[in-house]
Amino acid sequence: MTYFAGASPQRVDRLVYLDAANDYRSGYELATNPRSKYPLPLPDPPGTLGQIVRASRVADPDYTKVSAPALAFFVIYETTYIPADAGAELRARLLKRWEEYGKPFQHQRIAHFARDMRKGEVIELRDAEHGDFLQTGPVQTRTVREMRRFLFSSP
């Protein structure tokens, strides 16, 4: 979406990133970094999807080339997921990783968009999950209200 808007600005009036203003390259590096003390194995899926995943890690999104106004929704997590059966040691490692890497990364994504998208607007959704756009009434209501305001307002 970002690449298309930068390459074909005459074909884009406005952009809405519905929890999609992601930096897969930095996210992948964060998740697999052995210095994190808890690297995750992230095998690529086979076929076309694997090609898309690998290509998304080649470069960070270049928001500076986008001239259209853009609205980005970011789901903000206050803490990390901890499995119900996690022992004290795993729980502590997950929380430490979240504080050192996860929380700063989520703020870095927002800062990247806000800094580089010339006509960008950020909406942070707290107490929400990624699937809530489709499943949860209050999140849906707010999202649709904000999108309508953005899409139908004067530039």
mmCIF file of the C-alpha atoms, coordinates in Angstrom:
data_MODEL
# 
_entry.id   MODEL 
# 
loop_
_atom_site.group_PDB 
_atom_site.id 
_atom_site.type_symbol 
_atom_site.label_atom_id 
_atom_site.label_alt_id 
_atom_site.label_comp_id 
_atom_site.label_asym_id 
_atom_site.label_entity_id 
_atom_site.label_seq_id 
_atom_site.pdbx_PDB_ins_code 
_atom_site.Cartn_x 
_atom_site.Cartn_y 
_atom_site.Cartn_z 
_atom_site.occupancy 
_atom_site.B_iso_or_equiv 
_atom_site.pdbx_formal_charge 
_atom_site.auth_seq_id 
_atom_site.auth_comp_id 
_atom_site.auth_asym_id 
_atom_site.auth_atom_id 
_atom_site.pdbx_PDB_model_num 
ATOM 1   C CA . MET A 1 1   ? 0.000   0.000   0.000  1.00 0.00 ? 1   MET A CA 1 
ATOM 2   C CA . THR A 1 2   ? 2.783   2.408   0.943  1.00 0.00 ? 2   THR A CA 1 
ATOM 3   C CA . TYR A 1 3   ? 4.841   1.500   -2.094 1.00 0.00 ? 3   TYR A CA 1 
ATOM 4   C CA . PHE A 1 4   ? 1.869   1.883   -4.453 1.00 0.00 ? 4   PHE A CA 1 
ATOM 5   C CA . ALA A 1 5   ? 0.905   5.261   -2.975 1.00 0.00 ? 5   ALA A CA 1 
ATOM 6   C CA . GLY A 1 6   ? 4.475   6.530   -3.367 1.00 0.00 ? 6   GLY A CA 1 
ATOM 7   C CA . ALA A 1 7   ? 4.923   5.152   -6.886 1.00 0.00 ? 7   ALA A CA 1 
ATOM 8   C CA . SER A 1 8   ? 1.492   6.206   -8.206 1.00 0.00 ? 8   SER A CA 1 
ATOM 9   C CA . PRO A 1 9   ? 0.421   9.287   -6.248 1.00 0.00 ? 9   PRO A CA 1 
ATOM 10  C CA . GLN A 1 10  ? -2.081  10.334  -8.911 1.00 0.00 ? 10  GLN A CA 1 
ATOM 11  C CA . ARG A 1 11  ? -4.040  7.122   -8.245 1.00 0.00 ? 11  ARG A CA 1 
ATOM 12  C CA . VAL A 1 12  ? -4.347  7.530   -4.469 1.00 0.00 ? 12  VAL A CA 1 
ATOM 13  C CA . ASP A 1 13  ? -6.640  10.024  -2.764 1.00 0.00 ? 13  ASP A CA 1 
ATOM 14  C CA . ARG A 1 14  ? -6.320  8.847   0.850  1.00 0.00 ? 14  ARG A CA 1 
ATOM 15  C CA . LEU A 1 15  ? -4.934  5.865   2.735  1.00 0.00 ? 15  LEU A CA 1 
ATOM 16  C CA . VAL A 1 16  ? -6.237  4.026   5.783  1.00 0.00 ? 16  VAL A CA 1 
ATOM 17  C CA . TYR A 1 17  ? -3.868  1.671   7.572  1.00 0.00 ? 17  TYR A CA 1 
ATOM 18  C CA . LEU A 1 18  ? -6.055  -0.614  9.657  1.00 0.00 ? 18  LEU A CA 1 
ATOM 19  C CA . ASP A 1 19  ? -3.376  -1.927  12.034 1.00 0.00 ? 19  ASP A CA 1 
ATOM 20  C CA . ALA A 1 20  ? -1.224  -2.262  8.913  1.00 0.00 ? 20  ALA A CA 1 
ATOM 21  C CA . ALA A 1 21  ? 1.437   0.444   9.234  1.00 0.00 ? 21  ALA A CA 1 
ATOM 22  C CA . ASN A 1 22  ? 4.041   -2.155  10.042 1.00 0.00 ? 22  ASN A CA 1 
ATOM 23  C CA . ASP A 1 23  ? 7.763   -2.314  9.666  1.00 0.00 ? 23  ASP A CA 1 
ATOM 24  C CA . TYR A 1 24  ? 8.263   -6.025  9.013  1.00 0.00 ? 24  TYR A CA 1 
ATOM 25  C CA . ARG A 1 25  ? 12.003  -5.725  8.591  1.00 0.00 ? 25  ARG A CA 1 
ATOM 26  C CA . SER A 1 26  ? 12.579  -4.267  12.043 1.00 0.00 ? 26  SER A CA 1 
ATOM 27  C CA . GLY A 1 27  ? 9.935   -6.551  13.552 1.00 0.00 ? 27  GLY A CA 1 
ATOM 28  C CA . TYR A 1 28  ? 11.623  -9.639  12.141 1.00 0.00 ? 28  TYR A CA 1 
ATOM 29  C CA . GLU A 1 29  ? 15.032  -8.468  13.332 1.00 0.00 ? 29  GLU A CA 1 
ATOM 30  C CA . LEU A 1 30  ? 13.602  -7.837  16.797 1.00 0.00 ? 30  LEU A CA 1 
ATOM 31  C CA . ALA A 1 31  ? 11.885  -11.223 17.002 1.00 0.00 ? 31  ALA A CA 1 
ATOM 32  C CA . THR A 1 32  ? 14.861  -13.258 15.813 1.00 0.00 ? 32  THR A CA 1 
ATOM 33  C CA . ASN A 1 33  ? 17.670  -11.272 17.450 1.00 0.00 ? 33  ASN A CA 1 
ATOM 34  C CA . PRO A 1 34  ? 19.722  -13.599 19.671 1.00 0.00 ? 34  PRO A CA 1 
ATOM 35  C CA . ARG A 1 35  ? 20.633  -10.615 21.908 1.00 0.00 ? 35  ARG A CA 1 
ATOM 36  C CA . SER A 1 36  ? 16.985  -10.503 22.996 1.00 0.00 ? 36  SER A CA 1 
ATOM 37  C CA . LYS A 1 37  ? 17.678  -13.618 25.136 1.00 0.00 ? 37  LYS A CA 1 
ATOM 38  C CA . TYR A 1 38  ? 14.444  -15.066 23.795 1.00 0.00 ? 38  TYR A CA 1 
ATOM 39  C CA . PRO A 1 39  ? 14.682  -15.223 20.002 1.00 0.00 ? 39  PRO A CA 1 
ATOM 40  C CA . LEU A 1 40  ? 11.711  -16.666 18.186 1.00 0.00 ? 40  LEU A CA 1 
ATOM 41  C CA . PRO A 1 41  ? 11.988  -19.133 15.325 1.00 0.00 ? 41  PRO A CA 1 
ATOM 42  C CA . LEU A 1 42  ? 10.115  -17.578 12.402 1.00 0.00 ? 42  LEU A CA 1 
ATOM 43  C CA . PRO A 1 43  ? 10.171  -19.967 9.470  1.00 0.00 ? 43  PRO A CA 1 
ATOM 44  C CA . ASP A 1 44  ? 8.879   -18.595 6.179  1.00 0.00 ? 44  ASP A CA 1 
ATOM 45  C CA . PRO A 1 45  ? 5.706   -20.165 4.844  1.00 0.00 ? 45  PRO A CA 1 
ATOM 46  C CA . PRO A 1 46  ? 6.029   -22.017 1.546  1.00 0.00 ? 46  PRO A CA 1 
ATOM 47  C CA . GLY A 1 47  ? 5.087   -20.719 -1.896 1.00 0.00 ? 47  GLY A CA 1 
ATOM 48  C CA . THR A 1 48  ? 3.788   -17.288 -2.771 1.00 0.00 ? 48  THR A CA 1 
ATOM 49  C CA . LEU A 1 49  ? 3.055   -16.307 0.822  1.00 0.00 ? 49  LEU A CA 1 
ATOM 50  C CA . GLY A 1 50  ? 6.672   -17.042 1.713  1.00 0.00 ? 50  GLY A CA 1 
ATOM 51  C CA . GLN A 1 51  ? 7.833   -14.817 -1.139 1.00 0.00 ? 51  GLN A CA 1 
ATOM 52  C CA . ILE A 1 52  ? 5.636   -12.000 0.139  1.00 0.00 ? 52  ILE A CA 1 
ATOM 53  C CA . VAL A 1 53  ? 6.959   -12.427 3.693  1.00 0.00 ? 53  VAL A CA 1 
ATOM 54  C CA . ARG A 1 54  ? 10.583  -12.392 2.530  1.00 0.00 ? 54  ARG A CA 1 
ATOM 55  C CA . ALA A 1 55  ? 9.996   -9.347  0.302  1.00 0.00 ? 55  ALA A CA 1 
ATOM 56  C CA . SER A 1 56  ? 8.346   -7.446  3.168  1.00 0.00 ? 56  SER A CA 1 
ATOM 57  C CA . ARG A 1 57  ? 11.543  -7.789  5.185  1.00 0.00 ? 57  ARG A CA 1 
ATOM 58  C CA . VAL A 1 58  ? 13.763  -6.274  2.482  1.00 0.00 ? 58  VAL A CA 1 
ATOM 59  C CA . ALA A 1 59  ? 13.087  -2.619  3.276  1.00 0.00 ? 59  ALA A CA 1 
ATOM 60  C CA . ASP A 1 60  ? 11.266  -0.470  5.753  1.00 0.00 ? 60  ASP A CA 1 
ATOM 61  C CA . PRO A 1 61  ? 8.161   1.284   4.430  1.00 0.00 ? 61  PRO A CA 1 
ATOM 62  C CA . ASP A 1 62  ? 9.148   4.633   2.917  1.00 0.00 ? 62  ASP A CA 1 
ATOM 63  C CA . TYR A 1 63  ? 6.354   6.919   4.041  1.00 0.00 ? 63  TYR A CA 1 
ATOM 64  C CA . THR A 1 64  ? 8.270   9.990   2.823  1.00 0.00 ? 64  THR A CA 1 
ATOM 65  C CA . LYS A 1 65  ? 7.240   9.222   -0.779 1.00 0.00 ? 65  LYS A CA 1 
ATOM 66  C CA . VAL A 1 66  ? 3.520   9.290   0.018  1.00 0.00 ? 66  VAL A CA 1 
ATOM 67  C CA . SER A 1 67  ? 1.754   12.569  -0.712 1.00 0.00 ? 67  SER A CA 1 
ATOM 68  C CA . ALA A 1 68  ? -1.829  11.478  0.050  1.00 0.00 ? 68  ALA A CA 1 
ATOM 69  C CA . PRO A 1 69  ? -3.290  11.991  3.525  1.00 0.00 ? 69  PRO A CA 1 
ATOM 70  C CA . ALA A 1 70  ? -3.091  8.823   5.613  1.00 0.00 ? 70  ALA A CA 1 
ATOM 71  C CA . LEU A 1 71  ? -4.829  7.570   8.733  1.00 0.00 ? 71  LEU A CA 1 
ATOM 72  C CA . ALA A 1 72  ? -3.187  4.777   10.722 1.00 0.00 ? 72  ALA A CA 1 
ATOM 73  C CA . PHE A 1 73  ? -4.818  2.751   13.463 1.00 0.00 ? 73  PHE A CA 1 
ATOM 74  C CA . PHE A 1 74  ? -2.358  1.135   15.880 1.00 0.00 ? 74  PHE A CA 1 
ATOM 75  C CA . VAL A 1 75  ? -3.411  -1.472  18.411 1.00 0.00 ? 75  VAL A CA 1 
ATOM 76  C CA . ILE A 1 76  ? -1.432  -0.720  21.592 1.00 0.00 ? 76  ILE A CA 1 
ATOM 77  C CA . TYR A 1 77  ? -0.749  -3.495  24.043 1.00 0.00 ? 77  TYR A CA 1 
ATOM 78  C CA . GLU A 1 78  ? -0.049  -2.657  27.673 1.00 0.00 ? 78  GLU A CA 1 
ATOM 79  C CA . THR A 1 79  ? 1.644   -5.989  28.294 1.00 0.00 ? 79  THR A CA 1 
ATOM 80  C CA . THR A 1 80  ? 2.655   -9.116  26.444 1.00 0.00 ? 80  THR A CA 1 
ATOM 81  C CA . TYR A 1 81  ? 0.804   -12.379 26.052 1.00 0.00 ? 81  TYR A CA 1 
ATOM 82  C CA . ILE A 1 82  ? 1.697   -14.877 28.744 1.00 0.00 ? 82  ILE A CA 1 
ATOM 83  C CA . PRO A 1 83  ? 0.392   -18.430 28.373 1.00 0.00 ? 83  PRO A CA 1 
ATOM 84  C CA . ALA A 1 84  ? -1.823  -19.550 31.239 1.00 0.00 ? 84  ALA A CA 1 
ATOM 85  C CA . ASP A 1 85  ? 0.486   -22.459 32.010 1.00 0.00 ? 85  ASP A CA 1 
ATOM 86  C CA . ALA A 1 86  ? 3.678   -20.353 32.030 1.00 0.00 ? 86  ALA A CA 1 
ATOM 87  C CA . GLY A 1 87  ? 5.892   -20.955 35.027 1.00 0.00 ? 87  GLY A CA 1 
ATOM 88  C CA . ALA A 1 88  ? 7.460   -18.152 37.019 1.00 0.00 ? 88  ALA A CA 1 
ATOM 89  C CA . GLU A 1 89  ? 10.732  -18.242 35.046 1.00 0.00 ? 89  GLU A CA 1 
ATOM 90  C CA . LEU A 1 90  ? 9.057   -18.067 31.623 1.00 0.00 ? 90  LEU A CA 1 
ATOM 91  C CA . ARG A 1 91  ? 6.664   -15.387 32.876 1.00 0.00 ? 91  ARG A CA 1 
ATOM 92  C CA . ALA A 1 92  ? 9.595   -13.280 34.073 1.00 0.00 ? 92  ALA A CA 1 
ATOM 93  C CA . ARG A 1 93  ? 11.475  -13.742 30.773 1.00 0.00 ? 93  ARG A CA 1 
ATOM 94  C CA . LEU A 1 94  ? 8.432   -12.776 28.714 1.00 0.00 ? 94  LEU A CA 1 
ATOM 95  C CA . LEU A 1 95  ? 7.758   -9.679  30.812 1.00 0.00 ? 95  LEU A CA 1 
ATOM 96  C CA . LYS A 1 96  ? 11.416  -8.628  30.662 1.00 0.00 ? 96  LYS A CA 1 
ATOM 97  C CA . ARG A 1 97  ? 11.497  -9.112  26.885 1.00 0.00 ? 97  ARG A CA 1 
ATOM 98  C CA . TRP A 1 98  ? 8.320   -7.051  26.573 1.00 0.00 ? 98  TRP A CA 1 
ATOM 99  C CA . GLU A 1 99  ? 9.721   -4.170  28.607 1.00 0.00 ? 99  GLU A CA 1 
ATOM 100 C CA . GLU A 1 100 ? 13.098  -4.195  26.825 1.00 0.00 ? 100 GLU A CA 1 
ATOM 101 C CA . TYR A 1 101 ? 11.984  -4.865  23.260 1.00 0.00 ? 101 TYR A CA 1 
ATOM 102 C CA . GLY A 1 102 ? 8.237   -5.179  22.675 1.00 0.00 ? 102 GLY A CA 1 
ATOM 103 C CA . LYS A 1 103 ? 6.951   -1.979  24.244 1.00 0.00 ? 103 LYS A CA 1 
ATOM 104 C CA . PRO A 1 104 ? 9.695   0.228   22.727 1.00 0.00 ? 104 PRO A CA 1 
ATOM 105 C CA . PHE A 1 105 ? 9.156   -1.398  19.328 1.00 0.00 ? 105 PHE A CA 1 
ATOM 106 C CA . GLN A 1 106 ? 5.449   -0.637  19.306 1.00 0.00 ? 106 GLN A CA 1 
ATOM 107 C CA . HIS A 1 107 ? 6.216   3.030   20.059 1.00 0.00 ? 107 HIS A CA 1 
ATOM 108 C CA . GLN A 1 108 ? 8.966   3.038   17.421 1.00 0.00 ? 108 GLN A CA 1 
ATOM 109 C CA . ARG A 1 109 ? 6.458   1.928   14.748 1.00 0.00 ? 109 ARG A CA 1 
ATOM 110 C CA . ILE A 1 110 ? 4.155   4.822   15.611 1.00 0.00 ? 110 ILE A CA 1 
ATOM 111 C CA . ALA A 1 111 ? 7.021   7.322   15.702 1.00 0.00 ? 111 ALA A CA 1 
ATOM 112 C CA . HIS A 1 112 ? 8.249   6.109   12.301 1.00 0.00 ? 112 HIS A CA 1 
ATOM 113 C CA . PHE A 1 113 ? 4.821   6.671   10.747 1.00 0.00 ? 113 PHE A CA 1 
ATOM 114 C CA . ALA A 1 114 ? 4.224   10.019  12.495 1.00 0.00 ? 114 ALA A CA 1 
ATOM 115 C CA . ARG A 1 115 ? 7.663   11.349  11.571 1.00 0.00 ? 115 ARG A CA 1 
ATOM 116 C CA . ASP A 1 116 ? 7.780   10.257  7.922  1.00 0.00 ? 116 ASP A CA 1 
ATOM 117 C CA . MET A 1 117 ? 4.171   10.378  6.708  1.00 0.00 ? 117 MET A CA 1 
ATOM 118 C CA . ARG A 1 118 ? 3.789   14.039  5.710  1.00 0.00 ? 118 ARG A CA 1 
ATOM 119 C CA . LYS A 1 119 ? 0.005   14.101  6.026  1.00 0.00 ? 119 LYS A CA 1 
ATOM 120 C CA . GLY A 1 120 ? -0.339  11.308  8.541  1.00 0.00 ? 120 GLY A CA 1 
ATOM 121 C CA . GLU A 1 121 ? -2.697  10.927  11.456 1.00 0.00 ? 121 GLU A CA 1 
ATOM 122 C CA . VAL A 1 122 ? -2.358  8.269   14.154 1.00 0.00 ? 122 VAL A CA 1 
ATOM 123 C CA . ILE A 1 123 ? -5.110  6.721   16.228 1.00 0.00 ? 123 ILE A CA 1 
ATOM 124 C CA . GLU A 1 124 ? -4.051  4.452   19.074 1.00 0.00 ? 124 GLU A CA 1 
ATOM 125 C CA . LEU A 1 125 ? -6.498  1.751   20.089 1.00 0.00 ? 125 LEU A CA 1 
ATOM 126 C CA . ARG A 1 126 ? -5.929  0.600   23.651 1.00 0.00 ? 126 ARG A CA 1 
ATOM 127 C CA . ASP A 1 127 ? -7.635  -2.332  25.317 1.00 0.00 ? 127 ASP A CA 1 
ATOM 128 C CA . ALA A 1 128 ? -8.117  -3.876  21.896 1.00 0.00 ? 128 ALA A CA 1 
ATOM 129 C CA . GLU A 1 129 ? -6.825  -6.889  19.975 1.00 0.00 ? 129 GLU A CA 1 
ATOM 130 C CA . HIS A 1 130 ? -5.997  -7.172  16.295 1.00 0.00 ? 130 HIS A CA 1 
ATOM 131 C CA . GLY A 1 131 ? -9.186  -9.134  15.575 1.00 0.00 ? 131 GLY A CA 1 
ATOM 132 C CA . ASP A 1 132 ? -11.396 -6.591  17.340 1.00 0.00 ? 132 ASP A CA 1 
ATOM 133 C CA . PHE A 1 133 ? -11.794 -4.631  14.109 1.00 0.00 ? 133 PHE A CA 1 
ATOM 134 C CA . LEU A 1 134 ? -14.025 -7.473  12.956 1.00 0.00 ? 134 LEU A CA 1 
ATOM 135 C CA . GLN A 1 135 ? -15.386 -8.860  16.213 1.00 0.00 ? 135 GLN A CA 1 
ATOM 136 C CA . THR A 1 136 ? -15.866 -6.227  18.909 1.00 0.00 ? 136 THR A CA 1 
ATOM 137 C CA . GLY A 1 137 ? -18.648 -3.645  18.720 1.00 0.00 ? 137 GLY A CA 1 
ATOM 138 C CA . PRO A 1 138 ? -17.013 -0.695  20.538 1.00 0.00 ? 138 PRO A CA 1 
ATOM 139 C CA . VAL A 1 139 ? -13.773 -1.036  18.560 1.00 0.00 ? 139 VAL A CA 1 
ATOM 140 C CA . GLN A 1 140 ? -15.708 -1.364  15.310 1.00 0.00 ? 140 GLN A CA 1 
ATOM 141 C CA . THR A 1 141 ? -17.815 1.680   16.144 1.00 0.00 ? 141 THR A CA 1 
ATOM 142 C CA . ARG A 1 142 ? -14.806 3.862   16.918 1.00 0.00 ? 142 ARG A CA 1 
ATOM 143 C CA . THR A 1 143 ? -12.894 2.633   13.869 1.00 0.00 ? 143 THR A CA 1 
ATOM 144 C CA . VAL A 1 144 ? -15.765 3.266   11.466 1.00 0.00 ? 144 VAL A CA 1 
ATOM 145 C CA . ARG A 1 145 ? -16.475 6.691   13.011 1.00 0.00 ? 145 ARG A CA 1 
ATOM 146 C CA . GLU A 1 146 ? -12.812 7.740   12.657 1.00 0.00 ? 146 GLU A CA 1 
ATOM 147 C CA . MET A 1 147 ? -12.556 6.374   9.119  1.00 0.00 ? 147 MET A CA 1 
ATOM 148 C CA . ARG A 1 148 ? -15.700 8.207   8.028  1.00 0.00 ? 148 ARG A CA 1 
ATOM 149 C CA . ARG A 1 149 ? -14.428 11.451  9.570  1.00 0.00 ? 149 ARG A CA 1 
ATOM 150 C CA . PHE A 1 150 ? -11.100 11.063  7.789  1.00 0.00 ? 150 PHE A CA 1 
ATOM 151 C CA . LEU A 1 151 ? -12.430 9.876   4.426  1.00 0.00 ? 151 LEU A CA 1 
ATOM 152 C CA . PHE A 1 152 ? -15.242 12.412  4.125  1.00 0.00 ? 152 PHE A CA 1 
ATOM 153 C CA . SER A 1 153 ? -13.531 15.499  5.535  1.00 0.00 ? 153 SER A CA 1 
ATOM 154 C CA . SER A 1 154 ? -12.133 18.278  3.385  1.00 0.00 ? 154 SER A CA 1 
ATOM 155 C CA . PRO A 1 155 ? -8.400  18.007  2.703  1.00 0.00 ? 155 PRO A CA 1 
# 
